[in-house]
């Protein structure tokens, strides 16, 4: 199970590399806003305020971490390649790119081909045929600890 979790996170990280980004940050939104209008916010930089929970750092790719981001309207996975966020339970203002659908099976081959050549991309495509995962997540860009919030005890 842990291996599958690690593979999923790695695939999401690879998907991030090839996903287009929108313009400047959208004014503060909630997770409910993102879920209600996924196409409107897809690929956009958004600002949310909430709690970091269940931080999991990847042992091999230690610059990456996966965690749950919660606000008063729901929760969503967040992936960072900019270092581990604050401790579990700490309130933050998160700036992130929202991804409403990342079709990883279509993008993995492209990323691998760009990094390691077309033969490697073809091999990767042959290993994971039909491995379609539509991932919904926040790509963490930066965070600020919300002032006046005591750290978890």
N, C-alpha and C positions, 0 to 999 in steps of 0.2 A: 504494500500500500504506500509506504514512504517513497519507494522508487517511482511509482506512478505519479505521486504528488510532485516530486522533483522534476519529472519529465514534463508534466503539465506546466509548471512554472517556467521551465526552460523554454518551452514552446511559446508561451505567452511573451517571454522576453524577446525571443526572436521575432515574433509578430510585431512587436513594438517598433523594431528597427525599420520596418518597411511600411508602416502605417503613416499616411499623410496627416499632417497637423493643420489646424486652423490658424486664425490670426491671434490677436491679443486675448487676454483673459476675459471671460464672460463675468459679469457681476455675480456676486454671491448667489449660489443655488443650493438646493437640497438634493439628497438622493432621490426623493420622490419626484422632483422636477426632472431629473435625468431619466428616470424610468417612465415618466408620463410622456416625454417628448424625446425619445432616444435619437431620432434622426436629426433633430434640431441641434443637439449638442455633440453629436458624433464627431470626433477629431478636434473638438474645441478645447481650449484651455479654460478650466473652470476653477472657481474658488469655493471651498466648502469649509464649514466649521463643525468639528465633531471630536470623537474620541478614537484613539488608536488602540487596537486590541489584537491579541493573538499574533504577535510579530514572529515570523519564521525567516531566519536568514539561511540562505543556501550555503552548504558547506564548501562546495567546489567553486561557485561563483559568488564569493563573499561580498561583492559590491551590490548584489541583488538581495532584496528581502521582499517577502510577501506578508501582508497583514490585512486585517479587517478594519475598515474605516466605518464608524457608526455616527449617525446624527439622529436627531429626534424623529426622522421620518423613515429610517431604514438602515441597511448596511450593504457594503459592497467590498469586493476585494480591491486592494491597492497593491501595485507592484512598484518598487523603487530600484533604480540603478544608481542612486545618489546617496548611498549610505543608509544605515538603519535608522528609522524614525525614533521618536521618544519612547519611553517606557510604556508598557501596556497601561491603559486607563488614563493617559495624559491627554488633555484637551489641546487641539491644535487647529490652526487655520491652514488648510491644505490647498496648494495650487497643483493641479493635475490635469492631464489630458484625458478626457473621457472617451472610452472606446465602447461603442454600443454593440459592435460585432467585429471581431477579428477572425477571419477564416484562416486559421493557421496552416491547414494543409496546403492551401494555395500559395502561401507566402514563404514557407520554410525552404522550399527548393530555390526560390529566388535569392533569399538571404545567403544560403550556403553557397550557391553558385557565385554570387558576388564576392564572398569572402575567400572561397577555396577553389573556384573554377567550375566550369560547366559539367565536368565529369562527376565531381562531388555532388553537385545539384541533382544530377540524374540519379545517382545512387540514393540520395536522400528521398527523392520522389518515389523510387522503387521500394524503399523500406516502409514507407507510410502511406500506401495507396488507400484512399477512402477514409483517411483519418481526419474527418471534418469536425472541428471544434469551433463553435461560435462563442468566443469568450467575451464577457462583459466585465470591464474593470476600469479602474482609475490608474493612470500612469503618473505616479508621484514625481513632481518636479522639484518642489520645495515645501517646507512647512515652517510655521512660526508657532511657538508655544503660546497659547492664549493667556494673557496677563491675568493675574489674580486667581488662577486655578492651582490649587495645591497639588503637588505630585502625589501619586498613589502611595499609601503607607504600607 
